[in-house]
């Protein structure tokens, strides 16, 4: 799988902003070969203990599938 540089940068930025919490989000792109991740959608981590676990809000997950 290939990850676009812009997506990688966005994930790293989100991790820095939300540390020490786990990062959540959705990835989108094209199947391969090679599979390529071209887009990312940030989603909040709604886990009860976000420093140790991650959970994506079901509404955010459904909204992401529609884009």
Secondary structure, 3 states (H helix, E strand, C coil): CEECHHHHHHHHHHHHHHCCCCCEEEEEEECCCCCEEEEEEEECECCCCCCCCCCECHHHHHHHHCC
